[in-house]
Amino acid sequence: MLQGQQSWSFEQAPVIIGTGTVVGPEEGKGPIANDFDRVHSESLIGESSWERAERKLLGEATELAMKHAGKSKDEISFYVGGDLMNQIISNTFAIRDLSIPYLGIFGACSTSMEGLALAALMVSTNHARYAMCGTCSHNSSVEKQFRYPTEYGAQKAPTAQFTVTGAGAAVLAPSGEGPVVTGATIGKVVDMGIKDPNNMGAAMAPAAVDTIAAHLRDFNREPGYYDLIVTGDLASVGHAIAIELFKERGIPIGQTDYKDCAMLIYDLEKQKTDVQAGGSGAACSATVTYGHLLKRMRRGELKRILVAATGSLHSPLTYQQGETIPCIAHAVAIEMKEE
């Protein structure tokens, strides 16, 4: 049902009955590597191009999600997903091989929670028996979509981020064992006039704060309702800005109860030379959420989390034409069922 101005409350909360996470070698060096289902030791993973490697990552993640859910592709009513490539080709080609009814979406790096929200809406309203959502990114395919091709060797600014090589997928059901999706807040496009694609954390932070504030307003909650509030790939620059913006709005969120996926997936001290301010890419929030955060919930370390995945909605064309960077964030509340 509609909750407040821009949120959904799922009275029949869908259950996340299975997830799949696959990452590349740099992510395998990070502090949460053990929480991923599969870590590849090389970036091409046996494929002839970066783009083929990216779609293979998603194919593996969806297969793992179905396996862990105990469901076959014929039992999945709909798949919802997208990525950062032109015409969301990674999802389109990966799902072509599964032959599941498919809804392609684009929310840039916010796609993970946009897809999860839509899949949850389908299941909670009985418009799908089982629904799957997923997304992916690859450092060598995606970097040229938003910054420079990696082969170019451009020096990166300290504010720049490192696109995550990986994929994450989840299967939702009306009942079963696992965390449940209790609500979602759909974000608005926020544009603060920033034009630098090497500082997307600063561009996206206001959108993240706006959506989280809207979620707390619509559900009449304080931040403390959640054990953890997590944004998707603001990295160290955007994370710091978000904390200041929360203070300006009078929202009591601090360092201990607010984290960012881009800072969790890498060790910003040991890997700083490679990842600069932290991670980015559609796979960043997907792999951290479906891998690390849900495992923490299943271990009993967290009972309620709010994940606000952020997206930078520009393209090479808009950048070349001198446009600013419009951004968005979508938030999903995930909770462990009460015993």
C-alpha positions, 0 to 999 in steps of 0.5 A, spaced: 500 500 500 502 507 499 505 509 505 505 517 505 507 521 499 513 516 496 513 510 499 510 503 499 509 498 505 508 491 504 503 488 509 504 481 506 512 482 506 516 478 501 521 474 503 528 474 500 529 466 500 535 466 496 541 470 493 547 470 489 553 474 489 559 474 484 565 478 484 572 480 481 579 479 483 579 486 487 573 485 491 576 479 493 582 483 496 577 487 500 575 486 508 568 482 506 570 477 501 568 471 505 561 474 504 561 473 497 558 466 494 564 466 488 570 470 487 574 470 480 581 471 480 581 474 474 577 480 470 576 476 464 573 470 467 575 466 461 571 471 456 573 474 450 571 481 452 569 485 458 562 486 456 561 478 455 565 477 462 560 482 465 554 478 463 557 472 465 558 475 472 550 476 472 549 469 469 552 466 475 549 470 480 542 469 478 544 461 477 546 461 484 540 465 487 535 460 484 540 454 487 540 457 494 532 459 493 531 452 491 527 454 485 528 453 477 528 458 472 521 455 470 518 457 477 520 465 476 514 469 474 518 475 472 525 478 472 527 485 474 534 488 472 538 493 469 546 495 469 550 501 466 551 499 459 548 502 453 541 499 452 542 495 459 545 489 454 548 485 460 542 484 463 538 483 456 543 478 454 544 474 460 536 473 461 535 472 454 539 465 456 534 464 462 528 465 458 524 468 464 519 474 463 523 480 463 523 487 465 529 491 464 530 498 468 535 503 469 537 507 475 544 507 474 547 505 481 541 505 484 538 499 480 539 494 485 534 497 490 529 499 484 529 492 482 528 489 489 523 494 490 519 492 484 520 485 485 517 486 492 511 490 490 510 484 485 510 478 490 506 482 495 500 484 491 500 477 488 502 479 481 508 474 481 509 467 485 516 468 485 520 474 482 528 475 481 532 481 481 539 483 479 544 487 477 551 487 475 557 492 473 565 491 471 570 495 472 573 495 465 566 495 461 563 500 465 568 505 467 568 508 459 561 509 460 562 514 465 569 516 466 575 514 461 576 507 458 581 503 463 586 502 457 587 510 456 590 510 463 588 517 465 590 519 472 584 519 477 582 524 482 582 522 489 575 524 489 574 518 483 571 511 485 572 504 482 567 501 479 566 494 482 566 488 478 561 483 480 553 481 480 548 480 485 541 477 484 535 475 489 529 471 489 523 473 492 517 469 495 510 470 498 513 465 504 519 462 506 525 462 510 529 469 510 529 476 511 523 480 509 522 486 505 517 491 509 517 497 505 521 501 500 521 509 498 522 511 491 526 517 490 526 523 486 531 526 481 536 531 485 541 535 481 545 540 485 549 542 479 555 538 479 558 536 473 565 532 475 564 525 473 570 524 478 566 526 484 560 523 483 559 521 491 558 529 492 553 529 486 549 523 489 549 525 497 543 530 496 539 525 493 541 519 498 539 524 504 533 526 500 530 519 500 532 517 507 529 523 509 522 521 505 522 514 508 523 516 515 517 521 514 513 517 510 513 511 515 514 516 521 520 513 524 526 515 527 533 513 524 534 508 530 528 504 528 534 501 524 540 497 526 544 500 520 542 505 515 546 504 508 547 508 502 550 505 495 556 508 493 557 515 495 564 513 497 568 517 502 567 523 499 559 523 499 559 519 505 562 525 509 557 530 505 551 526 507 553 526 514 553 533 514 546 534 510 543 529 515 545 534 521 543 540 517 536 537 516 536 535 524 536 527 522 540 524 528 544 519 523 552 518 525 558 514 523 556 508 527 549 507 525 550 509 517 555 506 513 556 506 505 557 500 501 562 503 497 567 504 503 565 497 506 567 493 499 574 495 499 579 496 504 580 504 503 587 504 506 590 498 503 587 498 496 587 506 496 591 507 490 587 502 486 580 504 488 581 512 490 575 514 494 571 507 494 567 503 490 561 505 485 557 501 480 551 497 480 554 491 483 557 495 489 550 495 493 547 489 490 553 485 492 554 488 499 547 487 500 545 480 498 552 478 500 555 481 506 549 485 509 544 479 509 549 474 512 550 479 518 542 479 518 542 471 518 547 471 523 543 475 528 547 481 528 542 485 525 535 485 525 533 491 521 536 495 515 535 500 510 539 500 504 538 507 500 542 505 493 544 511 489 545 513 482 548 518 477 543 519 471 548 522 466 551 519 460 557 520 456 553 524 451 550 529 457 557 530 459 560 532 453 554 537 452 556 540 458 550 538 462 550 537 470 549 530 473 542 528 475 542 523 481 537 519 484 536 514 490 531 508 492 531 505 499 528 499 501 527 496 508 529 489 510 528 486 516 528 479 520 521 476 521 519 476 528 519 469 531 
